[in-house]
Amino acid sequence: MKAYENVIIAPIITEKSMAGIADKKYTFKVAKDANKELIAEAVENLFKVKVAKVNTISVRGQERRMGRYSGYTSSWKKAIVTLKADSKPIEFFDGLK
């Protein structure tokens, strides 16, 4: 079992992800080897909320160039966590509105 702090890497703060907060949908960058059950368990324990469902997306690395040299950024995993209707919101995101 991984430590929950290592499963949830960072919140994703974009215009689209902030619009989802009204529907209790929160977006996080997560460990690549984390599954939906582990992500749900980590969010419930770290933020003391109730998770309804988790959607995951594997994001491919993008090609970047530096002069004649090209390479790819690292790929990563994104999770969209939906909370139950009776759950309290995550306080971290409330301060960003």
ROPALUM-233059 format. One record per residue (C-alpha): residue in three letters; chain; z, x, y. Coordinates in nm, 2 decimals. Layout:
% residues N
[pt ALA; A; [Z; X; Y]]
...
***
This chain:
% residues 97
[pt MET; A; [0.00; 0.00; 0.00]]
[pt LYS; A; [-0.09; 0.13; 0.34]]
[pt ALA; A; [0.13; 0.12; 0.64]]
[pt TYR; A; [0.04; -0.17; 0.86]]
[pt GLU; A; [0.00; 0.05; 1.16]]
[pt ASN; A; [-0.28; 0.23; 0.98]]
[pt VAL; A; [-0.47; -0.09; 0.89]]
[pt ILE; A; [-0.50; -0.22; 1.25]]
[pt ILE; A; [-0.65; 0.07; 1.46]]
[pt ALA; A; [-0.71; -0.09; 1.80]]
[pt PRO; A; [-0.78; -0.43; 1.97]]
[pt ILE; A; [-1.14; -0.48; 2.08]]
[pt ILE; A; [-1.15; -0.59; 2.45]]
[pt THR; A; [-1.49; -0.73; 2.54]]
[pt GLU; A; [-1.60; -1.04; 2.72]]
[pt LYS; A; [-1.70; -1.22; 2.40]]
[pt SER; A; [-1.37; -1.13; 2.22]]
[pt MET; A; [-1.16; -1.24; 2.52]]
[pt ALA; A; [-1.34; -1.58; 2.52]]
[pt GLY; A; [-1.23; -1.63; 2.16]]
[pt ILE; A; [-0.86; -1.61; 2.25]]
[pt ALA; A; [-0.87; -1.97; 2.37]]
[pt ASP; A; [-0.95; -2.07; 2.00]]
[pt LYS; A; [-0.68; -1.83; 1.88]]
[pt LYS; A; [-0.94; -1.57; 1.75]]
[pt TYR; A; [-0.84; -1.21; 1.80]]
[pt THR; A; [-1.07; -0.91; 1.74]]
[pt PHE; A; [-0.95; -0.57; 1.60]]
[pt LYS; A; [-1.09; -0.24; 1.49]]
[pt VAL; A; [-0.96; -0.19; 1.14]]
[pt ALA; A; [-0.96; 0.07; 0.86]]
[pt LYS; A; [-1.29; 0.08; 0.67]]
[pt ASP; A; [-1.12; 0.04; 0.33]]
[pt ALA; A; [-0.90; -0.25; 0.44]]
[pt ASN; A; [-0.97; -0.59; 0.28]]
[pt LYS; A; [-0.92; -0.94; 0.43]]
[pt GLU; A; [-0.58; -0.99; 0.25]]
[pt LEU; A; [-0.44; -0.66; 0.37]]
[pt ILE; A; [-0.57; -0.73; 0.73]]
[pt ALA; A; [-0.40; -1.07; 0.73]]
[pt GLU; A; [-0.08; -0.93; 0.60]]
[pt ALA; A; [-0.08; -0.65; 0.86]]
[pt VAL; A; [-0.14; -0.89; 1.15]]
[pt GLU; A; [0.13; -1.13; 1.04]]
[pt ASN; A; [0.39; -0.85; 1.00]]
[pt LEU; A; [0.30; -0.65; 1.32]]
[pt PHE; A; [0.27; -0.95; 1.56]]
[pt LYS; A; [0.49; -1.21; 1.38]]
[pt VAL; A; [0.22; -1.48; 1.37]]
[pt LYS; A; [0.06; -1.70; 1.10]]
[pt VAL; A; [-0.30; -1.61; 1.01]]
[pt ALA; A; [-0.54; -1.89; 0.90]]
[pt LYS; A; [-0.84; -1.67; 0.81]]
[pt VAL; A; [-1.00; -1.33; 0.86]]
[pt ASN; A; [-1.37; -1.25; 0.90]]
[pt THR; A; [-1.48; -0.89; 0.86]]
[pt ILE; A; [-1.79; -0.71; 0.98]]
[pt SER; A; [-1.90; -0.35; 0.90]]
[pt VAL; A; [-2.06; -0.20; 1.21]]
[pt ARG; A; [-2.32; 0.06; 1.16]]
[pt GLY; A; [-2.32; 0.38; 1.36]]
[pt GLN; A; [-2.58; 0.40; 1.64]]
[pt GLU; A; [-2.83; 0.68; 1.69]]
[pt ARG; A; [-2.74; 0.90; 1.99]]
[pt ARG; A; [-2.95; 1.18; 2.14]]
[pt MET; A; [-2.85; 1.49; 2.33]]
[pt GLY; A; [-3.18; 1.65; 2.44]]
[pt ARG; A; [-3.38; 1.72; 2.13]]
[pt TYR; A; [-3.09; 1.68; 1.90]]
[pt SER; A; [-3.00; 1.34; 1.75]]
[pt GLY; A; [-2.72; 1.21; 1.54]]
[pt TYR; A; [-2.53; 0.89; 1.46]]
[pt THR; A; [-2.19; 0.77; 1.58]]
[pt SER; A; [-1.95; 0.69; 1.30]]
[pt SER; A; [-1.96; 0.35; 1.14]]
[pt TRP; A; [-1.65; 0.13; 1.16]]
[pt LYS; A; [-1.51; -0.21; 1.06]]
[pt LYS; A; [-1.43; -0.50; 1.28]]
[pt ALA; A; [-1.20; -0.80; 1.19]]
[pt ILE; A; [-1.19; -1.14; 1.37]]
[pt VAL; A; [-0.85; -1.29; 1.29]]
[pt THR; A; [-0.80; -1.67; 1.34]]
[pt LEU; A; [-0.44; -1.79; 1.38]]
[pt LYS; A; [-0.31; -2.12; 1.26]]
[pt ALA; A; [-0.27; -2.40; 1.51]]
[pt ASP; A; [0.11; -2.40; 1.50]]
[pt SER; A; [0.13; -2.02; 1.54]]
[pt LYS; A; [0.23; -1.85; 1.87]]
[pt PRO; A; [-0.03; -1.64; 2.05]]
[pt ILE; A; [-0.03; -1.26; 2.04]]
[pt GLU; A; [0.15; -1.14; 2.35]]
[pt PHE; A; [-0.06; -0.82; 2.39]]
[pt PHE; A; [-0.37; -1.02; 2.47]]
[pt ASP; A; [-0.19; -1.27; 2.70]]
[pt GLY; A; [-0.14; -0.99; 2.96]]
[pt LEU; A; [-0.51; -0.91; 2.97]]
[pt LYS; A; [-0.63; -1.25; 3.09]]
***
